[in-house]
Amino acid sequence: MITVAVDCMGGDHGPHVTVPAALEFLARTGDVDVVLVGRREAIEAELAAGGRTMAKRLRVHHAAELVAMDEPPAQALRYKKDSSMRVAVNLVKSGEAHACLSAGNTGALMAISRFVLKTLDGIDRPAIATVLPNMKRTNTYVLDLGANVDCTAEHLLQFGIMGAMLVAAVEHKERPTVGLLNIGTEDIKGNEAVKQAAGLLRGSGLNFIGNVEGNDIYKGTVDVVVCDGFVGNVALKASEGVAAMLTST
């Protein structure tokens, strides 16, 4: 059984959304346990309001504090040691949970996770990744999406390695293709960090096909698109805006 710790206090609506979502997830799966982390009274009130009793694969772990959506990550890390987010991550460190899920303050989550769980050898910074659909009816994995606004060439190389390993594990592809997001496919394009990253990626042993442009994300040109967090976040928010516009028409 896999155990997932859920930060129930995170997000814009907290337990009112996270608790019902966790219950629906449990109803759809049979091999995962869930730990609801947060203020016990708030979580149990949501369970009672939905007419749900405590499921066999569900338990509540109390945490007295919460991290606000606009709270500086350093403040959350330093002063909120009993926040639902910090406690959920601690459950992963202690082995009581295999993964942590939060819809809360992204910067705080990354800072807390990096401090508590550390990173793998050879990886300096964690990255945020997402899966986007493409015209080939497959998936395009994009990272980083906002955890690291300023990145060196070495960081971009590390994102490529993590992205390729993620696709290999999830999609069972032996050698996923990797592209570097740039303003053109030509080698002469891009800032110095991107140019240097391209050289590092070529010599890394990854299945690196070179620079790709924004439209290649949805063409499905590569399995993994690498970029810094500033560019990635802008691309993601633009994509969300287009999707919302199409949905409303």
C-alpha positions in Angstrom: 0.0 0.0 0.0 1.1 3.5 -0.8 0.4 6.3 1.7 -0.2 9.9 0.6 -0.1 12.8 3.1 -2.5 15.6 2.0 -2.0 19.2 3.2 -5.7 19.8 3.8 -5.3 23.5 4.8 -3.5 24.5 1.6 -5.1 26.2 -1.4 -7.7 28.9 -1.8 -10.5 27.0 -0.1 -8.7 24.6 2.3 -10.6 21.6 3.8 -13.8 22.5 2.0 -12.2 21.3 -1.2 -9.3 19.1 -0.1 -11.3 16.7 2.1 -14.0 15.9 -0.4 -11.3 15.5 -3.1 -9.4 13.0 -0.9 -12.6 11.0 -0.2 -13.4 10.9 -3.9 -9.8 9.7 -4.6 -10.1 6.9 -2.1 -13.4 5.8 -3.7 -11.6 5.5 -7.1 -8.5 3.7 -5.9 -7.9 0.5 -3.9 -4.2 0.5 -3.1 -3.6 3.9 -1.5 -4.0 5.1 2.1 -4.5 8.8 2.8 -3.5 10.9 5.8 -5.4 14.2 6.1 -3.1 16.7 7.7 -4.4 19.9 9.2 -6.5 21.3 12.0 -8.4 18.3 13.2 -11.7 20.1 14.0 -11.8 21.7 10.5 -11.2 18.3 8.8 -13.6 16.4 10.9 -16.3 19.1 10.3 -15.9 18.6 6.6 -16.1 14.8 7.0 -19.3 15.2 9.0 -20.8 17.7 6.7 -20.5 15.3 3.8 -22.1 12.5 5.8 -18.9 10.5 5.6 -17.4 8.4 8.4 -13.7 7.7 8.7 -12.8 5.3 6.0 -10.6 2.4 6.8 -7.8 3.8 4.6 -8.1 7.3 6.0 -6.8 9.0 9.1 -6.4 12.5 10.4 -3.1 13.9 11.6 -3.4 17.2 13.5 -1.3 20.3 12.6 -2.1 23.5 14.4 -0.8 26.0 11.9 -1.3 26.8 8.2 0.7 28.5 5.5 -1.1 31.4 3.8 -1.0 31.6 0.0 0.8 35.0 0.1 3.2 34.1 2.9 6.9 34.4 2.1 8.5 31.0 1.8 11.3 31.8 4.2 8.8 32.8 6.9 6.8 29.6 6.4 10.0 27.6 6.7 11.4 29.4 9.7 8.3 30.1 11.8 5.6 27.6 10.8 7.1 24.3 12.0 3.6 22.9 12.9 2.0 24.0 9.7 -0.1 21.4 7.8 2.4 21.7 4.9 5.5 21.1 7.1 3.9 18.2 9.0 2.8 16.5 5.8 6.4 16.7 4.4 7.7 15.5 7.7 5.5 12.4 7.4 7.4 11.6 4.1 10.7 12.1 5.8 9.8 9.7 8.7 8.5 7.1 6.3 4.9 7.3 7.5 3.9 8.5 4.0 5.4 7.9 0.6 4.4 11.2 -1.0 3.0 14.6 0.0 0.2 16.5 -1.8 -0.5 20.2 -1.4 -2.5 22.8 -3.3 -1.0 25.5 -1.1 1.8 28.1 -1.4 4.1 26.7 -4.1 7.2 28.6 -3.0 6.7 27.5 0.6 6.2 23.9 -0.4 9.4 23.8 -2.4 11.4 25.5 0.3 10.1 23.2 3.0 10.6 20.1 0.9 14.1 21.0 0.0 15.0 21.7 3.6 13.3 18.6 5.1 13.9 16.0 2.4 17.0 17.4 0.7 17.8 16.7 -2.9 19.4 13.7 -4.7 23.2 13.8 -5.2 24.0 15.9 -8.3 20.7 17.8 -8.1 21.0 21.3 -6.7 17.4 22.4 -6.9 14.0 20.8 -7.2 11.8 21.7 -10.1 8.0 21.9 -10.8 6.9 19.7 -13.7 3.5 19.3 -15.4 2.1 17.0 -18.1 0.5 18.7 -21.1 -1.4 17.1 -23.9 -0.2 17.4 -27.5 -1.3 16.8 -31.1 0.2 13.3 -31.1 -2.2 12.3 -28.4 0.7 11.7 -26.0 2.1 13.7 -23.2 4.7 16.5 -23.1 6.5 16.9 -19.7 7.6 20.5 -19.0 9.9 21.7 -16.3 10.7 24.0 -14.5 7.4 25.9 -14.1 8.2 28.4 -11.4 10.3 27.0 -8.6 13.5 28.5 -10.0 13.3 31.9 -11.7 17.0 32.3 -12.2 18.8 29.2 -13.5 22.3 28.4 -14.6 23.1 26.1 -17.4 23.9 23.3 -14.9 20.4 23.7 -13.4 18.8 23.3 -16.8 20.9 20.2 -17.4 19.6 18.8 -14.1 16.0 19.5 -15.1 16.6 17.6 -18.3 17.9 14.6 -16.3 15.0 14.7 -13.9 12.4 15.1 -16.7 13.8 12.2 -18.6 13.9 9.9 -15.6 10.3 10.9 -14.8 9.1 10.0 -18.3 11.1 6.8 -18.2 9.4 5.8 -15.0 5.9 6.9 -15.8 5.6 6.3 -19.5 8.1 3.4 -19.6 10.1 4.9 -22.4 13.7 3.8 -22.4 15.2 7.0 -23.9 12.7 9.9 -23.8 13.5 12.8 -26.1 14.5 16.1 -24.5 14.3 19.6 -25.9 15.5 22.9 -24.6 12.9 25.7 -24.9 14.3 28.6 -26.8 13.3 31.5 -29.1 14.4 29.5 -32.1 15.7 26.1 -33.0 19.0 27.4 -34.3 22.1 26.9 -32.1 22.9 30.6 -32.2 19.6 31.5 -30.6 19.0 32.2 -26.9 20.8 33.8 -24.0 24.2 32.6 -22.7 22.7 30.3 -20.1 20.5 28.6 -22.6 23.4 28.2 -25.1 25.6 26.7 -22.5 22.8 24.4 -21.3 22.5 23.1 -24.9 26.1 22.2 -24.9 25.8 20.4 -21.6 22.7 18.5 -22.7 24.4 17.4 -25.9 27.2 15.9 -23.9 25.1 14.4 -21.2 24.0 11.1 -22.7 20.4 12.1 -22.8 18.4 11.8 -26.0 18.7 15.5 -26.6 17.3 16.7 -29.9 18.2 20.4 -29.6 16.3 23.6 -29.2 12.5 23.7 -29.4 10.0 26.5 -29.6 6.9 27.2 -27.6 4.6 25.6 -30.2 6.6 22.4 -30.0 5.1 21.7 -26.6 1.7 21.0 -28.1 3.1 19.5 -31.3 4.6 16.7 -29.2 8.0 17.3 -30.8 9.8 15.9 -27.7 8.8 14.1 -24.5 10.5 16.6 -22.2 10.8 20.3 -22.6 13.3 22.0 -20.3 13.2 25.7 -19.3 13.8 28.0 -16.4 11.0 28.7 -14.0 10.3 32.2 -15.3 9.8 31.1 -18.9 8.0 27.9 -17.9 5.5 29.7 -15.6 4.7 32.3 -18.3 4.1 29.5 -20.8 1.9 27.6 -18.4 -0.3 30.5 -17.5 -0.7 31.5 -21.2 -1.8 27.9 -21.9 -4.3 28.0 -19.0 -5.7 31.3 -20.4 -6.2 29.8 -23.8 -7.8 26.7 -22.4 -10.2 28.8 -20.3 -11.1 30.9 -23.3 -11.8 27.9 -25.5 -13.9 26.3 -22.7 -16.1 29.4 -22.3 -16.9 29.7 -26.0 
